[in-house]
């Protein structure tokens, strides 16, 4: 019986202090990084950077956002609004319209920095719900490569031009907040 009464206080002490040792270490190695850039998407030939690769067989009031449509894109990242400004990299990915009403898409994209020091060669991976009718969207960053390995965070993407722009050029502002290890 003496061994039980001695072991129980030790066991309770370990159970009490173990979480206190673990809790302060959570998230202490994360560095916050904020990046601001633009990307331009061209939807009209001959220099289209976004195309529809699968068309839905379902009739929809707005055929662009018909359930089942799949788009792929490879858009230039620039440091300001002017498409001719300094090229920083590419936004490459896909959009799949996943809701019957066309209001939601699944966005998967890689943001690849080819000329933005110190992140040249690094990528961010973003996967999430894209509310197609909203001008401002928040999407989760789920990882990355290079200096963004194990990155977490979010991007706020703001469409600066109308979705039905007569020029066929859509301009987006991206503000990324990252917590990388």
C-alpha positions as a Markdown table, in Angstrom:
| # | Residue | x | y | z |
|---|---|---|---|---|
| 1 | Unk | 0.0 | 0.0 | 0.0 |
| 2 | Unk | 2.9 | 2.3 | 0.7 |
| 3 | Unk | 4.0 | 2.1 | -3.0 |
| 4 | Unk | 0.6 | 3.1 | -4.2 |
| 5 | Unk | 0.4 | 6.2 | -1.9 |
| 6 | Unk | 3.9 | 7.2 | -3.1 |
| 7 | Unk | 3.3 | 6.6 | -6.8 |
| 8 | Unk | 0.0 | 8.4 | -6.9 |
| 9 | Unk | 1.5 | 11.8 | -5.9 |
| 10 | Unk | 4.3 | 11.4 | -8.4 |
| 11 | Unk | 1.9 | 10.4 | -11.2 |
| 12 | Unk | -0.4 | 13.4 | -10.4 |
| 13 | Unk | 2.6 | 15.7 | -10.4 |
| 14 | Unk | 3.7 | 14.5 | -13.8 |
| 15 | Unk | 0.2 | 14.8 | -15.2 |
| 16 | Unk | -0.1 | 18.3 | -13.8 |
| 17 | Unk | 3.4 | 19.6 | -15.0 |
| 18 | Unk | 3.6 | 17.9 | -18.4 |
| 19 | Unk | 1.0 | 20.1 | -20.1 |
| 20 | Unk | 2.7 | 23.2 | -18.6 |
| 21 | Unk | 5.9 | 22.2 | -20.3 |
| 22 | Unk | 4.1 | 21.6 | -23.7 |
| 23 | Unk | 1.8 | 24.6 | -23.9 |
| 24 | Unk | 4.4 | 27.4 | -23.9 |
| 25 | Unk | 6.2 | 25.8 | -26.9 |
| 26 | Unk | 3.3 | 25.8 | -29.2 |
| 27 | Unk | 3.7 | 28.4 | -31.9 |
| 28 | Unk | 6.8 | 30.1 | -30.5 |
| 29 | Unk | 9.0 | 29.4 | -33.5 |
| 30 | Unk | 6.6 | 31.0 | -36.1 |
| 31 | Unk | 7.7 | 34.1 | -37.9 |
| 32 | Unk | 5.1 | 36.4 | -39.4 |
| 33 | Unk | 5.6 | 37.5 | -43.0 |
| 34 | Unk | 3.4 | 39.8 | -44.9 |
| 35 | Unk | 3.6 | 40.0 | -48.7 |
| 36 | Unk | 1.6 | 42.3 | -51.0 |
| 37 | Unk | 1.4 | 41.8 | -54.8 |
| 38 | Unk | -0.9 | 41.8 | -57.8 |
| 39 | Unk | -1.7 | 39.3 | -60.5 |
| 40 | Unk | -3.3 | 39.7 | -63.9 |
| 41 | Unk | -5.5 | 37.1 | -65.5 |
| 42 | Unk | -6.2 | 37.2 | -69.3 |
| 43 | Unk | -9.3 | 35.4 | -70.2 |
| 44 | Unk | -9.4 | 36.1 | -74.0 |
| 45 | Unk | -7.1 | 34.7 | -76.7 |
| 46 | Unk | -4.6 | 35.0 | -78.1 |
| 47 | Unk | -2.6 | 35.6 | -74.9 |
| 48 | Unk | -5.1 | 33.9 | -72.4 |
| 49 | Unk | -3.6 | 32.9 | -69.1 |
| 50 | Unk | -6.8 | 31.3 | -67.8 |
| 51 | Unk | -8.9 | 28.8 | -69.8 |
| 52 | Unk | -11.9 | 26.6 | -69.3 |
| 53 | Unk | -10.8 | 23.0 | -69.8 |
| 54 | Unk | -14.1 | 21.3 | -68.8 |
| 55 | Unk | -17.6 | 22.6 | -69.6 |
| 56 | Unk | -20.5 | 21.6 | -67.5 |
| 57 | Unk | -23.4 | 19.8 | -69.2 |
| 58 | Unk | -25.8 | 21.5 | -66.9 |
| 59 | Unk | -27.7 | 24.6 | -68.1 |
| 60 | Unk | -27.0 | 27.6 | -65.9 |
| 61 | Unk | -28.0 | 31.3 | -65.9 |
| 62 | Unk | -24.3 | 32.3 | -66.0 |
| 63 | Unk | -22.5 | 29.7 | -68.0 |
| 64 | Unk | -19.1 | 30.8 | -66.6 |
| 65 | Unk | -20.2 | 29.6 | -63.2 |
| 66 | Unk | -22.0 | 26.4 | -64.1 |
| 67 | Unk | -21.6 | 23.4 | -61.7 |
| 68 | Unk | -18.7 | 21.3 | -62.9 |
| 69 | Unk | -16.8 | 23.8 | -64.9 |
| 70 | Unk | -13.0 | 23.5 | -64.5 |
| 71 | Unk | -10.6 | 26.3 | -65.2 |
| 72 | Unk | -6.8 | 26.3 | -65.2 |
| 73 | Unk | -4.6 | 29.4 | -65.0 |
| 74 | Unk | -1.0 | 30.5 | -65.1 |
| 75 | Unk | -1.0 | 34.2 | -64.3 |
| 76 | Unk | 1.9 | 36.7 | -63.9 |
| 77 | Unk | 2.6 | 38.2 | -60.5 |
| 78 | Unk | 3.6 | 41.9 | -60.6 |
| 79 | Unk | 4.7 | 44.4 | -57.9 |
| 80 | Unk | 2.0 | 46.9 | -58.9 |
| 81 | Unk | -1.2 | 47.3 | -60.9 |
| 82 | Unk | 0.5 | 47.8 | -64.2 |
| 83 | Unk | 0.8 | 44.5 | -66.0 |
| 84 | Unk | 4.1 | 45.7 | -67.5 |
| 85 | Unk | 5.6 | 46.3 | -64.0 |
| 86 | Unk | 8.3 | 44.1 | -62.5 |
| 87 | Unk | 7.5 | 40.4 | -62.8 |
| 88 | Unk | 7.8 | 38.6 | -59.4 |
| 89 | Unk | 6.5 | 35.1 | -60.3 |
| 90 | Unk | 3.4 | 33.2 | -61.3 |
| 91 | Unk | 0.1 | 32.1 | -59.8 |
| 92 | Unk | -0.7 | 28.7 | -61.2 |
| 93 | Unk | -3.7 | 26.5 | -60.4 |
| 94 | Unk | -7.2 | 25.6 | -61.0 |
| 95 | Unk | -10.8 | 26.6 | -60.1 |
| 96 | Unk | -13.5 | 24.0 | -60.0 |
| 97 | Unk | -17.2 | 25.2 | -59.7 |
| 98 | Unk | -18.4 | 22.9 | -56.9 |
| 99 | Unk | -21.8 | 24.3 | -56.0 |
| 100 | Unk | -25.0 | 23.7 | -58.0 |
| 101 | Unk | -25.9 | 27.4 | -57.9 |
| 102 | Unk | -22.4 | 28.4 | -59.2 |
| 103 | Unk | -21.6 | 30.5 | -56.1 |
| 104 | Unk | -18.8 | 28.4 | -54.8 |
| 105 | Unk | -15.6 | 27.1 | -56.3 |
| 106 | Unk | -12.7 | 25.0 | -55.0 |
| 107 | Unk | -9.5 | 27.0 | -55.6 |
| 108 | Unk | -6.1 | 25.3 | -55.6 |
| 109 | Unk | -3.2 | 27.4 | -56.5 |
| 110 | Unk | 0.6 | 27.6 | -56.1 |
| 111 | Unk | 2.1 | 31.1 | -55.8 |
| 112 | Unk | 5.6 | 30.7 | -57.2 |
| 113 | Unk | 8.1 | 33.5 | -56.6 |
| 114 | Unk | 10.7 | 33.6 | -59.4 |
| 115 | Unk | 12.1 | 37.1 | -58.7 |
| 116 | Unk | 11.2 | 38.3 | -55.2 |
| 117 | Unk | 14.2 | 38.3 | -52.9 |
| 118 | Unk | 14.6 | 36.7 | -50.4 |
| 119 | Unk | 11.8 | 34.3 | -51.5 |
| 120 | Unk | 13.0 | 33.6 | -55.0 |
| 121 | Unk | 12.4 | 29.9 | -55.8 |
| 122 | Unk | 9.9 | 29.5 | -52.9 |
| 123 | Unk | 6.2 | 28.7 | -53.3 |
| 124 | Unk | 3.0 | 29.1 | -51.3 |
| 125 | Unk | 0.2 | 26.6 | -51.6 |
| 126 | Unk | -3.4 | 27.8 | -51.2 |
| 127 | Unk | -6.4 | 25.5 | -51.2 |
| 128 | Unk | -9.9 | 26.6 | -50.2 |
| 129 | Unk | -13.5 | 27.7 | -50.9 |
| 130 | Unk | -13.7 | 30.5 | -53.5 |
| 131 | Unk | -17.1 | 32.4 | -53.3 |
| 132 | Unk | -17.2 | 33.2 | -57.0 |
| 133 | Unk | -19.6 | 36.2 | -56.7 |
| 134 | Unk | -17.6 | 38.0 | -54.0 |
| 135 | Unk | -15.0 | 40.7 | -54.8 |
| 136 | Unk | -12.9 | 39.9 | -51.6 |
| 137 | Unk | -12.0 | 36.4 | -50.7 |
| 138 | Unk | -10.1 | 34.9 | -47.8 |
| 139 | Unk | -8.3 | 31.7 | -48.5 |
| 140 | Unk | -6.1 | 29.5 | -46.3 |
| 141 | Unk | -2.4 | 28.9 | -47.0 |
| 142 | Unk | -1.8 | 25.2 | -46.3 |
| 143 | Unk | 2.0 | 25.0 | -47.0 |
| 144 | Unk | 4.9 | 25.9 | -49.2 |
| 145 | Unk | 8.4 | 25.2 | -50.3 |
| 146 | Unk | 11.8 | 26.8 | -49.9 |
| 147 | Unk | 11.6 | 29.6 | -47.3 |
| 148 | Unk | 7.9 | 28.9 | -46.9 |
| 149 | Unk | 8.3 | 25.3 | -46.0 |
| 150 | Unk | 5.5 | 24.4 | -43.5 |
| 151 | Unk | 4.0 | 27.9 | -43.9 |
| 152 | Unk | 0.5 | 28.5 | -42.6 |
| 153 | Unk | -1.6 | 31.6 | -42.9 |
| 154 | Unk | -4.1 | 33.2 | -45.2 |
| 155 | Unk | -4.4 | 35.3 | -48.3 |
| 156 | Unk | -7.0 | 38.0 | -48.9 |
| 157 | Unk | -7.6 | 38.2 | -52.7 |
| 158 | Unk | -9.4 | 41.3 | -53.9 |
| 159 | Unk | -10.7 | 41.4 | -57.5 |
| 160 | Unk | -10.1 | 45.0 | -58.7 |
| 161 | Unk | -11.8 | 44.7 | -62.1 |
| 162 | Unk | -15.3 | 43.4 | -63.0 |
| 163 | Unk | -15.6 | 39.7 | -63.7 |
| 164 | Unk | -17.0 | 40.5 | -67.2 |
| 165 | Unk | -14.3 | 43.0 | -68.0 |
| 166 | Unk | -14.5 | 43.9 | -71.7 |
| 167 | Unk | -10.8 | 43.8 | -72.0 |
| 168 | Unk | -10.7 | 40.2 | -70.7 |
| 169 | Unk | -8.1 | 41.2 | -68.2 |
| 170 | Unk | -8.9 | 40.7 | -64.5 |
| 171 | Unk | -6.6 | 42.3 | -61.9 |
| 172 | Unk | -6.3 | 40.9 | -58.4 |
| 173 | Unk | -4.6 | 42.4 | -55.3 |
| 174 | Unk | -3.2 | 39.8 | -52.9 |
| 175 | Unk | -2.3 | 40.4 | -49.3 |
| 176 | Unk | -0.7 | 37.3 | -47.7 |
| 177 | Unk | -0.1 | 36.9 | -44.0 |
| 178 | Unk | 2.1 | 33.9 | -43.3 |
| 179 | Unk | 3.4 | 32.1 | -40.2 |
| 180 | Unk | 6.3 | 30.0 | -41.3 |
| 181 | Unk | 8.7 | 27.9 | -39.2 |
